[in-house]
Amino acid sequence: MKEARYKLLFFFVAFMALLSLYSCSNQTATIQGEAVKYLIGVSQPNLNEPWRVLLNDEIKRDASAYPDLRVIFTDGGNDSKQQEEDLHKLMGYGIDLLIISLDDPILLTPTITEIYEKIPVIVLGRGVTGYDYTLYIGTDNRLIGSKAAGYAKQLLEAGDNRIVEILGLKGSPTVDERSEGFREALTDRKDIVIAESLYADWERDKSEDLLLNTLEKDTDIDLIFAHNDAMALGASIALKKKGLTDVKIIGVDGVKGDNGGLNLVKDGTLTGTFTSPTGGGEAIRYAVDILNKEKGIPKKIILRSHPITKDNVHVFDERETTTQNKPVRQITEAAPIKIGFAQVGLESGWRLAHTNSVIHAAKEEGIELLYENALQQQDKQVESIRRFIAMKVDFIVFSPLVKTGWDVVLREAKQAGIPVILSDREVKVSDDSLWTAYIGSDFVEEGRRAARWLIQEIEGNSEQVNIIELQGTKDSDPAVGRKLGFEEIIQDELGYRIVQSLQGDFTLENGKQLMLEALAQHGKDIDVVYSHNDDMALGAIQAIEQYGLKPGKDIKIISVDATRAALKALGTGKLNFVVECNPLLGPQLMKAVKDYMAGKELPMKIITSEGVFTQDTAKRALARREY
């Protein structure tokens, strides 16, 4: 017995010594003759779902390519309190970076924020509340919900149709977004109603139990939309127990494995599902870049979701067994990559910096770039795209003037086999497969950040805050997003009111003219100007000074872009707060083009990392500003 205790003591001491070696986060430890430079912690809420098992497998697979990297995994066992404890344990082990997927953002976001202040954090799949993380990798959950609704409408003929929606954890942003997208896309079918909504916490057994209880009261169900395949499987078991065989079931995840959505569609258990890539492989590759302090790390990577039905399930089955990327074509000096770049115009300093970044990055990479300026005219952009199609370029890149009106020309590009990248602005089309990737900013989040600063800045003010909003080009993606995000935050705050919202087309001249009109109407009653870009804000400053007031003091001014001119105005006190919108997208764009040509599937969206600037931080940032 004494000998056994000594052995246990020896192993405990050895284990603690091993952990101490791991915790030397800024040094290279040596473990059994192998150099270990970085230790990564991976925190999961559970390992019950095939999606989560696959996530860990993909992380292990890609981590094995880096001999100096080690990974520690934890499993919260479906207990968010346990996952919170796991996070503290991982920090105690001295991890250099955290990769986390979570079910309960409300409980865990404060802990993640605390960790983010010390080390980089990559969030996978299900998001946290706020912006306190290094990189988010996931899918567009609102779009997944919308696609599921579109498929449901195809499956359900006209008549009285009843749907049961089975959701994940209540309060999760993922759940809210999928449900909102699903419900919004059903509004044009008055014959379809959501008869019941069940929160099954992503669990198969709970989904089965809740649906069985529902079926005790009512078996009149035509379709079930479950927010993941595990809950979809639980629903199918409940239906079988009740002898219901004609109810259609749609899931989300689409992973391989005995109980994965891929096999469940193949054997007919599910009518269809939508892929929700884990992002495990991407997380490791970006983690290495982050730890090595590489430049150009994005803030968000949104992976594309694909529908899986009995008609195309074989395609995805083949993808699972194929590990080699097949290049699109041979790239040589005589036949370089050729890009057609249809720029929207040169309406601002930001746009000039964006154009120069793309041109310079193409030259650096030896990529042939055909550049055309549409002079703020949509028809000219369409003409440019058609010319590029006729030239048979490898890629078409454009920054759309407005969100709509692109279906026809993008369909022509798709039929010609030419992929399209949206740079800086998105489009709204009937089929999102008409474009390959978006590289740019999260405009809604920019609006939110502007509003959050304003509320914090004048917290405790009992008087009404009157806001003049200077919008960008009507129906353009930045104008729509920045307005939406700003209003989302202030709508629940008492006393904040947008007294006038004016269209300024992103130019200094229009910003000045519209601000003069607002001052003539509202005068000294204006407390805040929220400008959708720097040029309009700089025009507003001129108007306020012309009126005899002091910009930044008599009227607070918030802007978006963070050009050198705006930072100078911020440093002199004429601007109060600037949200960054990074125009230097050229390097990320060229990397995406090269990855695609090498046979890799691109993320649906690559959202660039951006900061915010106050009067206190402006001068320091100005010294490093490139535009």
Summary of the structure (lengths in Angstrom):
residues: 627
radius of gyration: 26.5
end to end distance: 72.7
largest distance: 91.7
contacts: 2224
relative contact order: 0.08
helix: 43%
strand: 21%
